[in-house]
Structures are given as structure tokens and as C-alpha cells.
Amino acid sequence: MIEREEIGMTGTFVRGLQVVVATKGRERQFWVAVTPRIKAVAVVQRRLEDGWKASLTDQKITLRQAHKLKLRLNGACRWDPDQPSG
């Protein structure tokens, strides 16, 4: 379940979304998983090509950023945290 968590300087953060970073050498991708924290890495790892390694982060995503993603329960999608959320 996706819920509002807290209001910060950049907007309302969302509870229930996990931010995962995938790395391969010096390359890096961010993913958002709509899963419990314990399942997030496995869900993202299944979507990655060979050679990529997924790790859970403590990063949060704002409600505005979440609305721009095509999120599904128990799924994951790529996310660019540097993309403007306006």
C-alpha cells in the first residue's frame, strides 16, 4: 500500500515505495519497487541483465515523483532521481 509518509523541503514523501540502486562497474541505475523492503532487491534483480547488482537504499521518493512513474503492486520501474518533478 502506498501512503504519504512525511512532508519535507522537497514535497511529501511516500511510504511503501523502495528505492533500489543497481550497479555494473561504474554504471548506476535507480529503480523504485512497490514491495515490502525485504523483497525490493529481489524484484529489481529479476529485471536486470546479467552483471548488474541491486542494493537497497534509504533514499525516499516524493509523491509528485511517484505519480510520474508507472507503478504496479509488487513491481519495479527505472527512475531518474535527477529528473525534475515539476
C-alpha positions in Angstrom: 0.0 0.0 0.0 1.3 3.4 -0.9 0.8 6.1 1.7 2.0 9.6 2.4 4.8 9.5 5.0 6.0 12.9 5.8 6.4 16.4 4.4 9.9 17.5 3.7 11.5 20.5 2.0 11.0 18.9 -1.5 7.5 17.6 -1.0 5.5 14.8 0.5 7.5 11.5 0.7 5.8 8.2 0.1 5.8 5.1 2.3 5.6 1.7 0.6 8.0 2.6 -2.2 11.5 1.3 -2.0 14.4 2.9 -3.9 17.0 0.4 -5.2 20.3 1.2 -6.9 21.7 -1.2 -9.5 25.3 -1.1 -10.3 27.6 -2.6 -13.0 31.1 -1.3 -12.9 30.8 2.5 -12.8 27.3 2.5 -14.3 24.4 3.1 -11.9 20.6 2.9 -12.3 17.9 3.8 -9.8 14.7 1.7 -9.5 11.5 2.1 -7.5 9.9 -1.1 -6.2 6.3 -1.3 -4.9 7.1 -4.0 -2.4 8.0 -4.6 1.2 11.6 -3.6 1.9 12.6 -7.3 2.3 11.5 -8.1 -1.3 12.6 -5.0 -3.1 16.1 -6.1 -4.1 14.9 -9.5 -5.5 12.2 -7.8 -7.5 14.6 -5.4 -9.1 17.4 -8.0 -9.6 15.0 -10.2 -11.7 14.5 -7.2 -14.1 18.3 -6.6 -14.5 20.5 -8.0 -17.2 23.5 -10.2 -16.2 26.3 -8.4 -14.5 24.1 -5.9 -12.6 23.8 -6.0 -8.8 20.9 -4.4 -6.9 21.1 -2.9 -3.4 18.5 -1.2 -1.2 18.9 2.5 -0.4 17.5 4.7 2.2 16.5 7.3 -0.4 12.9 8.5 -0.5 10.7 9.4 -3.4 8.2 12.2 -3.3 4.5 11.8 -4.1 4.9 14.0 -7.2 7.8 11.9 -8.4 5.8 8.7 -7.8 2.9 9.9 -9.8 5.1 10.2 -12.9 6.1 6.5 -12.7 4.0 3.6 -14.0 4.0 1.7 -10.7 2.3 -1.6 -10.0 2.0 -3.5 -6.8 4.9 -6.0 -6.4 6.6 -4.4 -9.5 9.5 -2.1 -10.1 10.4 0.5 -12.7 13.5 2.6 -13.5 13.6 6.1 -12.0 15.8 9.1 -12.7 16.1 11.0 -9.4 17.7 13.9 -11.2 14.6 14.3 -13.4 12.6 17.5 -12.4 9.4 16.5 -10.7 7.6 19.7 -11.8 
